[in-house]
């Protein structure tokens, strides 16, 4: 982790212009770009919902992001077989995950097993005119193609990118805030951040007053696809 004894001044860090796919390996980049990604609703990312005592996991949240992209393109309809290929899991495991999302109220199962649709009426999604267009973060499709990192690390990277917005970097003095935005504990967050740093996907700069600045780095997986 980079360390600095100087006080943090947000105005001293400009918006990062270099896009993720254009950045050389190890160079700072902006992850907030259009392209091949899966929409992870922020309200889903931060959720700690349980159904019959079973909590929602990073696997579940990523699965929902893949299905939501399908739903946006197909009048809310999902396609389990295609999603299973994207997630690199069996059809049986895909059905288990989708039934779990039904239990959380994030999917609706059609009558007579006619299919699954993304749910719009749900307390988690709030009262919005267009619930399918809720605030979201963007899960890079490359993470599912290559499987470089674990699902929790994917979740943390995606939320960090969402919090960074078009500036391309984000700062905060309390890691509990980031953990809450990912629906995980601080200990789990610490492991995920370590994994992201180990693989050269992010850099964390530390300033006085416990401020941490999170920046994103170019990586070969974004250049190969």
C-alpha positions as CSV (number, residue, x, y, z in Angstrom):
1,X,0.0,0.0,0.0
2,X,1.4,3.4,-1.0
3,X,1.9,5.7,2.0
4,X,2.1,9.4,2.3
5,X,2.6,11.8,5.2
6,X,0.8,14.7,3.5
7,X,-2.7,15.8,4.2
8,X,-5.3,14.7,1.6
9,X,-6.7,17.3,-0.7
10,X,-9.3,16.0,-3.2
11,X,-8.7,18.9,-5.6
12,X,-5.1,17.8,-6.0
13,X,-6.2,14.6,-7.8
14,X,-7.7,15.2,-11.2
15,X,-10.1,12.9,-13.0
16,X,-8.3,10.0,-14.6
17,X,-8.8,10.0,-18.4
18,X,-7.1,6.8,-19.6
19,X,-9.7,4.1,-20.1
20,X,-9.2,0.7,-18.6
21,X,-8.8,-1.1,-22.0
22,X,-6.3,1.5,-23.2
23,X,-4.1,1.6,-20.1
24,X,-0.7,-0.2,-20.1
25,X,-0.4,-2.9,-17.5
26,X,0.2,-1.3,-14.0
27,X,-0.7,2.2,-15.1
28,X,-3.6,4.1,-13.5
29,X,-6.8,4.0,-15.5
30,X,-10.5,4.9,-15.3
31,X,-12.8,1.8,-15.0
32,X,-16.0,3.8,-15.7
33,X,-16.3,3.2,-19.4
34,X,-18.9,1.8,-21.8
35,X,-18.3,-1.6,-23.1
36,X,-18.9,-5.3,-22.2
37,X,-20.1,-5.3,-18.6
38,X,-22.8,-6.6,-16.4
39,X,-25.0,-4.2,-14.4
40,X,-24.7,-4.8,-10.7
41,X,-27.5,-2.8,-8.9
42,X,-26.1,-1.0,-6.0
43,X,-29.0,-2.0,-3.8
44,X,-28.3,-5.6,-4.6
45,X,-24.5,-5.2,-4.0
46,X,-25.0,-3.8,-0.5
47,X,-27.7,-6.3,0.5
48,X,-27.4,-8.7,3.4
49,X,-30.8,-10.2,2.8
50,X,-31.5,-13.8,4.0
51,X,-34.1,-16.3,3.0
52,X,-34.8,-19.2,5.3
53,X,-31.7,-18.4,7.2
54,X,-29.4,-18.5,4.1
55,X,-27.7,-15.2,3.2
56,X,-27.2,-13.7,-0.2
57,X,-23.6,-14.2,-1.4
58,X,-21.2,-12.6,-3.9
59,X,-22.0,-15.5,-6.2
60,X,-25.7,-14.6,-6.0
61,X,-25.1,-10.9,-6.7
62,X,-22.9,-11.6,-9.7
63,X,-25.5,-14.1,-11.0
64,X,-28.2,-11.4,-10.7
65,X,-26.0,-9.0,-12.7
66,X,-25.7,-11.5,-15.5
67,X,-29.4,-12.1,-15.6
68,X,-30.2,-8.4,-15.3
69,X,-28.3,-7.7,-18.5
70,X,-30.3,-10.4,-20.3
71,X,-33.5,-9.0,-18.9
72,X,-32.8,-5.5,-20.1
73,X,-32.3,-6.9,-23.6
74,X,-35.3,-9.2,-23.6
75,X,-38.3,-7.6,-21.9
76,X,-37.3,-8.9,-18.4
77,X,-36.9,-12.5,-19.6
78,X,-33.8,-14.4,-18.6
79,X,-32.0,-17.3,-20.4
80,X,-30.6,-19.8,-17.9
81,X,-28.6,-21.9,-20.3
82,X,-26.7,-18.9,-21.7
83,X,-26.2,-17.5,-18.2
84,X,-24.7,-20.8,-17.1
85,X,-22.2,-20.7,-19.9
86,X,-21.2,-17.1,-19.0
87,X,-20.8,-18.1,-15.3
88,X,-19.1,-21.4,-16.3
89,X,-21.4,-23.5,-14.1
90,X,-23.6,-26.5,-14.7
91,X,-27.3,-26.1,-15.6
92,X,-28.2,-27.7,-12.3
93,X,-26.1,-25.2,-10.4
94,X,-27.7,-22.4,-12.5
95,X,-31.2,-23.5,-11.6
96,X,-30.2,-23.7,-7.9
97,X,-28.9,-20.2,-8.0
98,X,-32.0,-18.9,-9.8
99,X,-34.3,-20.5,-7.3
100,X,-32.3,-18.9,-4.6
101,X,-32.8,-15.5,-6.2
102,X,-36.5,-16.2,-6.4
103,X,-36.4,-16.7,-2.6
104,X,-34.8,-13.4,-2.2
105,X,-37.5,-11.8,-4.4
106,X,-35.0,-10.8,-7.1
107,X,-36.5,-13.2,-9.7
108,X,-40.0,-14.3,-10.5
109,X,-40.6,-17.9,-11.6
110,X,-43.2,-18.3,-14.3
111,X,-46.3,-20.5,-13.9
112,X,-45.8,-24.1,-15.0
113,X,-42.0,-23.6,-15.1
114,X,-42.3,-21.3,-18.2
115,X,-39.1,-19.4,-17.3
116,X,-37.7,-16.8,-15.0
117,X,-38.1,-13.0,-15.1
118,X,-36.3,-10.2,-13.2
119,X,-38.5,-9.0,-10.4
120,X,-39.5,-5.4,-10.3
121,X,-41.7,-5.4,-7.1
122,X,-39.3,-5.8,-4.2
123,X,-38.6,-3.8,-1.1
124,X,-34.8,-3.9,-1.8
125,X,-35.4,-2.2,-5.1
126,X,-37.4,0.7,-3.6
127,X,-40.1,2.8,-5.1
128,X,-38.8,3.9,-8.4
129,X,-40.7,4.5,-11.6
130,X,-38.2,2.4,-13.6
131,X,-36.8,-0.1,-11.1
132,X,-34.8,-1.9,-13.8
133,X,-32.7,1.3,-14.3
134,X,-31.7,1.7,-10.6
135,X,-28.3,3.1,-9.8
136,X,-25.7,0.5,-10.6
137,X,-22.0,-0.4,-10.8
138,X,-20.4,-2.2,-13.7
139,X,-19.0,-5.7,-13.5
140,X,-16.3,-6.1,-16.2
141,X,-17.2,-9.1,-18.4
142,X,-13.5,-10.0,-18.5
143,X,-13.7,-11.1,-14.9
144,X,-16.1,-13.8,-15.8
145,X,-14.2,-14.8,-19.0
146,X,-10.8,-15.2,-17.2
147,X,-11.7,-16.0,-13.6
148,X,-8.6,-14.3,-12.3
149,X,-10.1,-13.4,-9.0
150,X,-12.8,-14.7,-6.6
151,X,-16.4,-13.5,-6.7
152,X,-16.1,-11.3,-3.5
153,X,-13.1,-9.5,-5.1
154,X,-15.1,-9.0,-8.2
155,X,-17.9,-7.5,-6.1
156,X,-15.5,-5.2,-4.3
157,X,-13.8,-4.0,-7.6
158,X,-17.2,-3.4,-9.1
159,X,-18.5,-1.3,-6.2
160,X,-15.3,0.6,-6.0
161,X,-15.7,1.4,-9.7
162,X,-19.3,2.5,-9.1
163,X,-18.2,4.7,-6.2
164,X,-15.4,6.2,-8.3
165,X,-17.8,7.3,-11.0
166,X,-16.4,9.3,-13.9
167,X,-13.5,10.6,-11.8
168,X,-11.9,7.2,-11.9
169,X,-10.8,7.2,-8.3
170,X,-12.4,7.2,-4.9
171,X,-11.4,8.1,-1.3
172,X,-12.7,7.4,2.2
173,X,-11.4,7.3,5.7
174,X,-13.5,4.5,7.0
175,X,-13.4,1.1,5.4
176,X,-16.6,0.1,7.1
177,X,-18.4,2.3,4.6
178,X,-17.0,0.3,1.7
179,X,-17.8,-2.9,3.4
180,X,-21.4,-1.8,3.9
181,X,-21.6,-0.9,0.2
182,X,-20.6,-4.5,-0.6
183,X,-22.7,-6.2,2.0
184,X,-19.7,-7.8,3.6
185,X,-17.7,-7.6,6.8
186,X,-14.5,-5.6,7.2
187,X,-12.5,-8.8,7.5
188,X,-13.9,-10.1,4.2
189,X,-13.3,-6.8,2.6
190,X,-9.7,-6.8,3.7
191,X,-9.1,-10.2,2.1
192,X,-10.8,-9.0,-1.1
193,X,-8.7,-5.8,-1.3
194,X,-5.5,-7.8,-0.7
195,X,-6.5,-10.1,-3.6
196,X,-7.1,-7.2,-5.9
197,X,-3.8,-5.6,-5.0
198,X,-1.9,-8.9,-5.4
199,X,-3.2,-9.3,-8.9
200,X,-2.3,-5.7,-9.8
201,X,-5.9,-4.5,-10.4
202,X,-6.0,-1.6,-7.8
203,X,-3.6,0.6,-5.9
204,X,-4.4,2.1,-2.5
205,X,-2.7,5.3,-1.4
206,X,-2.8,6.2,2.3
207,X,-2.8,9.8,3.5
208,X,-3.1,11.4,6.9
209,X,-6.3,11.2,8.9
210,X,-6.7,7.6,7.7
211,X,-7.8,8.7,4.3
212,X,-7.3,6.0,1.6
213,X,-7.4,6.7,-2.1
214,X,-8.4,3.8,-4.3
215,X,-7.1,3.8,-7.9
216,X,-7.4,1.3,-10.7
217,X,-4.6,-0.2,-12.8
218,X,-4.4,-1.4,-16.3
219,X,-4.2,-5.2,-16.6
220,X,-3.6,-7.8,-19.3
221,X,-7.1,-9.3,-19.0
222,X,-8.6,-6.0,-20.2
223,X,-6.3,-5.9,-23.2
224,X,-6.9,-9.5,-24.4
225,X,-10.6,-9.3,-25.0
